[in-house]
Amino acid sequence: MKRWIVVGIAMLATRTARADYVNGAADDVRQAAAVAIGRAQTANEARAWPPPPGRQRVVVLETLVGVWFEQSVIVEGQPLSAGQRAIVLIPPRDLPQHPELAIEPPPARRPARLWALGAGDTLPADVVPEGGDGRVVMRQAATSKPLTLVELRAIAAKVRPREIGITARIVEASLLPRAAGADDTKLAAIYDLMRDVPALAALLEWPAPVRDAAARQLRGITGAIVAAPTRVSPSSLAAWHQRWLGWWVSHRDGLLVGRHYPAVPVPVIPPQVVQPTAMLAAFDGDPARFAASWQAWLDHGLVRDRELRGATTTEIASRWPGADVGGLSYGSVGLPALDELVDRSVPAPRRIAALGALVLHIHAERFAAERALAARRLSALAPCSLEIRDAAYWELVDSYTPGPAHVALTRLAACDDPAAVALLERMYELRPDVPVMTAVAARVAANDRGFIARLVQHIRKTGASTSWAVTIVLAAGDRTVVPIVTRWLAFRDVDARIAGAGALERAVAPEAMPALLAALHAETDDGARGMELAAIARIADQRALDPLLALAKTATTHRNTIANALAKIKDPRALDVLAKLAIDAGTDDLQGAQESVNAFCWISGLCTAHEPSDSPRGSVDPAYIQAGQAVIVRWRAQRRP
C-alpha cells in the first residue's frame, strides 16, 4: 500500500496519470538526443570545478545512446547527492521555424532529466518499460519491480539499436587509427568532427588518446596554440575546453566557409525544388568517396541550404521555391532516429527527410554563423556587383527571418544598372514577398520614374493581387494608380473590390466618390461594404450624405464608420439617424454606440464630443456612451409634438 501511494504521488507530480498517454522508458529513450550514465560531482570536485549557481554538474561516465561529446551535463537544482549515479536524458535542441534560414543559433537546450539510480542500479519507481494509459502505467509501476540499469540497456538496444555506443564509435572513426564500419565512417563524415572546433574542444576532456588526437586536430585546422594545462584534472581540462571555445568565438569568422552563388539564369525563371538526393545516393556508396563529397556539399552553403529546405518542407505548389509566397508546408524539424537514414529499407523520401533534419540539428550553430557572415559580407558589397544580383535571386527567404536574401535585395534596389533593375522587376512579377516588396519600395522612394511607370503598368495588367504595389506607389505620393484601383470596385471578385476600396481609403481620392457610392449601393458582401464605407469616410463630403442616411436607417454593422463619416460631413439632417444608431447599438456594439454618440454630440453641440478622426476605432468609454444616450433620449422627447 505504501509503495502504491509513493508511486502515485511521484507520477502525479511529474506527469498526467489519467486517461492521457504517459511515457515509458522506451518513449523517453526514443525521444532523447542522448541517454547517458552520469555521476554527480563529489564535494571536492564541485569545489575545484564549481557548477553555475543553483545548479549541479553531472559527470558523464558513459553515453548509452545518441551523440553527446561533452563530458558533463548541467542540471537544475541539486537533484542528486554528492557522487550519486543517475541516468541522464538529454533533450534535442529546439530548432526555430525555418532552420535552413536561421542566422542566430537555436535557443539553449532544455534542461536534462535525471533518473537517479538506487540500490542494485534500480531506476525510480515511476519509470516503467512501456508507455500507455496513465492509470494503467501507475498500476504497473505500483505492482512491478523497479526497472534496473541492465533492463534499461536492453530497452535502449531495442528502440535505437544502431545508436548504442554511437558517440564513441564516431569519435574513434574520426580521430583514432582504427578500422571502422562503413556506417560509422559515414556518420563520422556527417558529423564533420574533424573540422568542428567546438566539438573537438569538448573532446579535450576525454581520456588521453582521444584528448591528444583532438588537440592535434585543433592545432592543425586553426593554426592556433591554446595552452594545455600543466597538470591534468577534470577542472583543468574543462578550463582548457572553455579557453578553446573562447578562441573560437573570437576567430570563428576566419574559419567559416563563404557562400558561393551560381549565376542568375537567363531568362529569369523561378528556381526548382531540390533535395539532397545525390548525397543520399553517395551515403549508400563507398565510405571514402562519400566523405569527400559530403564535405564539399557542407561547404556549398547556398546549394546545401536549398536542398535542406527541399528535404524538410513541401514546396511543390510554390510559385517561386525558396521565396515566401505561399505553396509551402512545413512543421517543426525534430531530431530523427539514425535508423531512418541508415536503414535502406526505409522509403527514400523518409530517408531524405531524416538526412536533412539530422544535418540541421548537428550543424545548426555553424550554418547560422555562416549565413550571418554572408549577410554581413553582402552588406559591404557594391550594389551593382554580380554577387549581389546572384544572392538576391538564389538566397532562401522567410519574410520574418532577416538574412542574406534581405540584405542582397536591399543592395540590389540601390543599383541603377538596367540588368539589376530588370531582375528586380521580374522578381516582383513572380515572387512579391516581403524583401522584394521592401526593395521595390526603396526603388520607388528613389523616384525612379521609369521603374514607377513600369510598376504602374504591372498593376494595371495584373489586377488586385498587386495591392501591395499600390500601397507603395501611393506612399510615394504618386496618384497614377487611383483610376486603376477605382475600376476594381466594379469587379465581380469580392477580393478585388476590397483591395480597391482599401487603396482608395489610403489615397483619399474625392474623384473616386461616385464609383464608391455606386459600389456601396450594389454591394452584397459585408466585408467589402465596410471597406467601401471606410474609403467614403475619408472623403466625407456632401455627395455621400443621402446614401449614408439611407444606409444608416437599417444598418446593423459598421455603425462606427457610418457615424464617423456623418460627423465629418456635419449636416444637422443626420441627427435623427445618428440618434437611432446610438440607441440601437445598445450594449452589443459599444464601438458603434460610442461613435454614434460622438457624431450626434459633435453635430448638435448638446454634449461633449471630439473631432472625428480617420481612425474611429479606439477604446470604449461606457460612461460616455450612457451619458450621450441620455442626452439623445431627452432630445427626442423634446421634439415630440
N, C-alpha and C positions, 0 to 999 in steps of 0.2 A: 504493500500500500504506500509506504513511504517513497519507494522508487517511482511509482506512478505519479505522485504529487510533484516530486522534484523534476521529473522529465516534463510533465505538463507545464509547470511554471517556466522552465527553461525554453520550451518551444514557443509558448505564448509570448515570451519576451522578445523572441527573435524572428518569428515567422507566423504566418496565418495558419491556425490549426483548426480550420473549419473545413468546409467542402472544397476550398481552394486547393490548388496543387501546391505541394510542399516538396522542395528539392530533397533528393537523397544524395549520398556521397557521389554516386555516378554522375548526377547532373552537375554538381559543383566542380568535379574534376573536369568534366567535359567543357564547362564554360570558362574555366580559368585560363589565363595566359600561361601560367606555370604553377606547378604544385611542388613545394619544396619541404624538406625536413629541416627545421631550424632549432636553434637554441638561444634562449635569452642570454644576454651578456651577464657575466658574473659581476659582482660588485667591483672587483679590481679592474675588470675590462671596461666597465662603464666609467670609472674614474679616469682611466687612461684615454678612453675614446668615447667622450660623452655623447649621448643621443641628443637631438633637439629637445628643448624644454617641453615637458608634458607628454613625451613620447618614449618609446622603448625600442632599442635596436635588437633585432633577432639575427643572429649569425647563421648563414646558410651552411648546412652540413652536406646536403645532397639535393640536387634538383631531380625530382622523380619524373616529372612530365613537363613538356614545354621548354621554352628557351628563356633563360634568365642568367645573364652573365655577372650580375652584381653578387657580391659575397655577403650582403646583408640586406635586410628589409626593415624599414622603419614603420612601426605600428602605433596607433593612437593609444594614449594612456599607458597603464602599467599592467597589462593583462596576464603576464607570466611572472612567476617568482624567479629570482636570480638563478640562471643556469638551467631552467626548465625547458624541456624539449616540446616542440609543437609541430603540427602540420601547418604550412603557410600557403594560403590560397591567394595568389597574386592575380588581380583582375587585369584584363586588357585595357589599353588606353582607349578613351572615348574620342574617336576622330570627329572632327567637325563635319558639317554638311559640305559636300563637295571637297573631300580631302585632296583631290587631284589639282585643286586650285589654291590651296592654303598657302599663305605667306607667313603665317605665325605657327609655332609649334602647337600641338594639341594640348589641351589642359592637363594639369597634373593628374597622374594616375590616382584612381580612387584607393582608399586605404585597403591594405590586405586584410583578409580574415584569418583567424587562428583557430585551430582545433588543438587544444592543449592535450598532450599525451600523459596519461596517468599510469598507474602501476600495471606492469605487463604490457606496456605500449598500447593501452586502450584509448580509444577516442571518446569524446564526450557522449553522454547517454542519448542525446537527441540526434546524433548522427546515425542515420540508417542507410543501408546499402542502396535502395532504390526509392525514388520519389513517388508521390501519389496523393490521394485524398488526405487532407490534413488529419482527420480523425483516425484514419487507418494508420497513417505514419506514426501518430502519437501512441496508438495502441501497440504497434510493432516495436517502437522504441522502449516502451514500458515493460514489455514481456520478453524481449530478446536480450541476449548478452551483448555488451558493448562491442562495437567493431574494434578490430586490432589493426596495427600498422601492417601486419602481414596481409590481412584481408584487404586493406586499402590498396596495397601494391597490386593485388590480383584484380581489383576493380579498375585501377588505372590501366593495367595491361589489357584489359578487356575493351575499355571505351576509347583508349588512344594508343593502340599497340605500337604504332610507328614512332611515337614520341617518347617512349621510355628511354631515359638517358640521352635524349637528343642534344641537350646543351653540351655535354662532354664530348659527344661524337662530332658536333660541328666544330668545337674548339680544336679537337685533335686533327680533324681533316684539314683545318685551315693552317694550324701553326706547327704541328709536330710531324716529323718524317715517318709516318706510319701508313701502312696500307689502309685505305678506307673504302667502304662500299660505294657503289655508284650513286645511290640515293643520297648518302651522306655528303659525298663530294659535290653533288648538285645543290643540295640545301646549303652547304657552306658557301657556294658561289652566290646563291640568292641573298644570303645574309651579308655578303661582301665584307666579312670580318677583317680581312687583311687591309682594308682601306678605311675602316670605321674607327676614327680616333677615339670617340667616347667609349665604344665597346672594348677596344684594346686597352684603354686606360682602366676599365673595370677589371680586366684580367690581371692587372698588376697586383691585385690582392689574392690571386690564386697561388697554389704551391709552385715551387721553384721552376720546374721545366716549362710550364705554361707561362709563368711570370717572366722568365728570361726571354722566351721567344716573343712575347708581347712587347717587351721593352725594346728588343732589337727591331721589331717591325715598326714601332712608333718612331724610332730614330730614322729608320730607312725611308718612311713615307713623308716625314715632316722636315728632316734635317735639323731638328731641334734637340737640344740636350736639356732635359729637366732632371735635375739632380735626384738620384736614387737615395733612399735612406741609408745611413751608415750602419744602423742596427735594424734588423728585420723584426717587426712585431705587427700585430694586426693594426694598431693605431698608426705606426709609421707608414705601412703600406697604404692605408686608407688616405693618409695625408698626401702621399705620392700620387695616388689616383686623383685627388682633388687638384693638385698642382697641374697635372696634365689637362684636366678639364678647364682650369683657368686659362692655360695656354691656348687651348682650342677656341675658347670664346673670343680671345683677343686676336687670333690669327686665322680664324676659320675661312674668311672670305678669300684668302690667298690660296686655299687648297680646294675650294669648291669648283666644280666644273661649270664653265659658262654654257649658255644655251646657244644653239645654232638653228637657223631657220632656213627652210627651203625657200626658193623664190616664189613670188605670187604667180599663180597660173594665169596664162593669157589665152582666151579671155577669162575674166574673173568669174569663177563659178564657186558654189559652196564646196567646202571640203567634204570628204567622205567619212562615214563612221569607220573607225579602225579598232582592231583588237589585237592583243599580243599573241596571235595565233602562231606566228613564226617562233616566238620564244617558247611556247608550249611544245611545238614540234622539236625544237632544239633540246628542251628538257628531256624529251623521250629518247634522245640520241646519245652520242658519245659524251661522257662527262667532261673531258678536256675541252672539246670544241664548245660545249655549252658554256663553260666558264668564261671563255674568251668573248663569245657573242653576247653573253649576259652582261658582262662588264661594259661593253660598248653600248648596249641598249640602255643601261642605267645612266650612262654619261650623256646620252642624247636626250636631254631633258624635255624638249618640245614633243618629239615623237613618243617618248615614253609616257608623258602625261596624257597625250591624246589617246593612246592605247589603253591606259589605265581607266580613262573615262569610259571608253567603249566597253571595257571589261566589267565595270561596276554599275553602269547605268543602261537604260534602254532609250535610245535616241533616234530610232529609225524614222519617226514621224517629223523630226525637226526640219525646218526649212534650211537651217544652217547648223549642222552638227558642230558642237563646241561653243555656240553662242547661247544667249539666254532669251530665246524667242519662242519658247513652248516646244511641245513634242518630246519632252524629256521626262522620264520617270526614274526615280532613284529612291533608295532608302538608306538607312544607316549602314555603314560598311563595318561589319563585325569581323573579328579575327576568326578565320576559318580553321578547321582541323586540317592537319597536313595530309590526312587520308584523301581529302577532297582533291588535292593536287597530285599526290604521288600515285594513287590507285588508278591504273589505266582503264579499269572497268567503269569508272565514273564517266558520265557523258561529257563530251568536250566542252559544251557551254558552261557546265558547272566547274570544270577544272580551270577554265579561263577566268571565271569569276573568282575562284579561290586564289589563283595566282595574283590577280590584280589586288584583291583585298589583303593578301599576305604581304605583298610588297609595300602597299600603302601603310600598313601597320609597322613593318620593320623599319622603313626609311622615312617615316613621317617628318621628323625634325630636319633631316638632311634635305629632303625635297623642298620643304617650306623655306629653308635658308637659301637654297638655290634660286627659287622664284623671287624671293625678296631681293637677292643680289641682282637678278636680271632686271627687276623693276628699277632699282637704283641706277643701274648701268644705262638703261634706256632713257631715263630722265636726263642724263648728261649728254646724250647724242643730239646731233643737229636734226631739226625736224624733217629735213628732206633726205636724210640718209636712207639707204636701201634697207638697212636693218630695221629701222622704224617701220617702214612700209611692210616688210615681211612679218614682223612681230604683230602688227595691227591685224593682219589677215589671219595668222596661224594661232595666236595665243588663245587659250580657253578663257571663257568668260562666265562669271556669275555676277549679276547686277550688284549684289551686296557684298562681294568679296573683292576688294580692290587688289590689283596685281599687275603683272606686266602688260596685259591687254589694255587696261585702263590708261596706263602711262603711255603706251605706244600710240593709242588713238588720240590722246590729248596732244601729243607731239605732232602727230600727223596733221591735225587740224591747223597747226601753225605754219604748214608748208604751202607755198604758192605754186609749186611745181604742178603743171597740168596732170601729170600721171598720178600724183598723190591726191589731188582734188578728185580726179575721176574714180580712184579707188574708194574714197570716202562716199562719193555719190552712189557707186554701185553697192556699197555696204549698207547704206540707209535704205536702198531699194529692197535688199534681200534680208537684212538682219537688223532691224531697228531696235536693238537692246539699249540698255542704259548708257554704256560707254560710247556707243555710236551716237546716240542722241546728244550726249554731252559734247562730243566733238563737233556735231552739226551746229549746236547752239553757239559754240566758240567761233565757228566759221561765219555764222550769221551775224554774231555780235561784232565781228571784224569788218562788217559792211562789204562783204564780197558780193557785189551786185549781180555778177554772172551766176555765182553759186546760188544766191537767193532766188533769182529768176528761174533757174532750173529746178530748185526745190518747190517753188510755187507750181510749176508745170507738173511736177510729180504729184503734188496734192490734187491738182485739177484732174489728172488722169486716173489716179488710184482711188480716190474717194475717202470715205470716213475713217478708214484704218490709218490714215495719216494725221489723225487729230493731234498726235504728239508734235508733228512738224508745224501744224497750225499754231500751237501754243508758242513754239519757238519764234516763229515769224512775227506773231503779234507782240511778243515780249520785246522784240527789237524795234517796235514802232512801225512796222510795215503792215499796211492795211489792204494790200492787194488780194489777200485771201478772203476778205469779207464777202464779196459777191459769190465766191465759190462755196463757202460754208452755208450761206443763205439758201442756196439751191438744195442743200442736203435736207432742209426742213420739209421738202415735198417728197422725199424718198419713201418708198414703202417699208424699207428696213428700219425698224424702230431704233436700232443702234446708231444708224446714220442720223436720224432726227435728234437723238440725244447728243451725239457728237456736234452736230450743227448748232444746237441751242447752247451747248456748253461753250463753244467757241465764241458765239455771239455775246454770251454773258461776259466773257473776258474782254471782248472787243468794245463793248458799249457802243453799238452801232445804230444810231437813230434811223439810218436809211433802211435798216432791216425790219423796222417795226411792222409794216404791212404784212410781210411774209411771216413774222412771228405771230401776229394776230390771226392770220389765216390758218396757220398750223395749229394754234391753240383751239380754234373753233372746230377743226376737223379731228383733233387728237382723240385716240381711243386707248392709249396706253398711259397709265397714271404716272409712271416714272418719267416718260418723255414730257408729259404735261407739266410736271414740276420743274424740269429744266427749262422749258419754254417760258413759264412764269418767272423763273429767276432771271432770264435774259430780258424779259419785258420790264421787270422791276428795276433793272439797272438803268434803263432809259426813262421809264415812268413819265411820259408826257400825256397831254390831253387825249391823244388818239386812243390810248388804252383804257380810258375811264369807263365808257359804256360796256365794252367786253368784260372788264373786271367786275363791274357792278352786276352784270348778268350772271357771271360765274359764281360770285360770292353768295348769291341768294340760295344756291343749292350745294355749296362746297362742303365737303366733309374731310377733305385733305388739303394740304398746302395753305391752310388758313394764314400761317405766319407770313408766307411770301405774298399772298394777295393783299393782306393788311399792310405790309411794308410798302408795296407798290402804291396803294391808295394813299398812304401817309405822304409819300413823296409828291404825288400829284396835288395833294392838299386841296381838294374840292369838297365843299360842305355837302354836296349831294351824296357823298359816300358815307355820311354819318349813320344813316339807317342800317345799311348793310354791315358796317363795322360793329354797330351795337349788336346786331344779330350774330355775327361771327363770334364776338366776345362772350355772349351768353351761351350760344350753342356749344362752344368748345368745352365748357364745363371743366371737369377735372380730368377728362380723358385726353385732352390736348392742351396741356398747360402752355407749351410754346406758342401755339396758335392763339390761345386766350391772351397771353401777355402782349403779343404783337398787335392784336386787335384792340386791346385796351389802350395801348400806347398810341396807335394810329388815331383812335377816337379822341383821346385827350389832346393829341398834337393838333388836330384839325379844329376841335371845338374850343380849346382853351379852358375847359371846365375842370381839368385836373392836371397833375404833373405829368410831363412827357419829355422824352429825349428825342433829339433829331433823328429821323430814320437813317439807318446805315445800309451799306451794301452787304453786310453780313448780319441778317436779322437774328440768326440763331445765337443764343447765349444762355447765361444762367437764368433760371426762372425764379421769380420772387412771388410766392403765393400771396403774401400780404398786399403787394402792389396790385395783383390781379383782383383780389377780393375788394379792395377799396375802389378800383376803377369800375368793377361791375356794379357796385352800389351806386356810383355816380350815374352810370348808364340807366339803371332802374329808375332813379329819380328823374332823370332827363326824359325818359319815356313817359313816366306818369304825368309830368308837367305838360307834355304835348298832346295828351288825350283831350278830346273835346269835352 
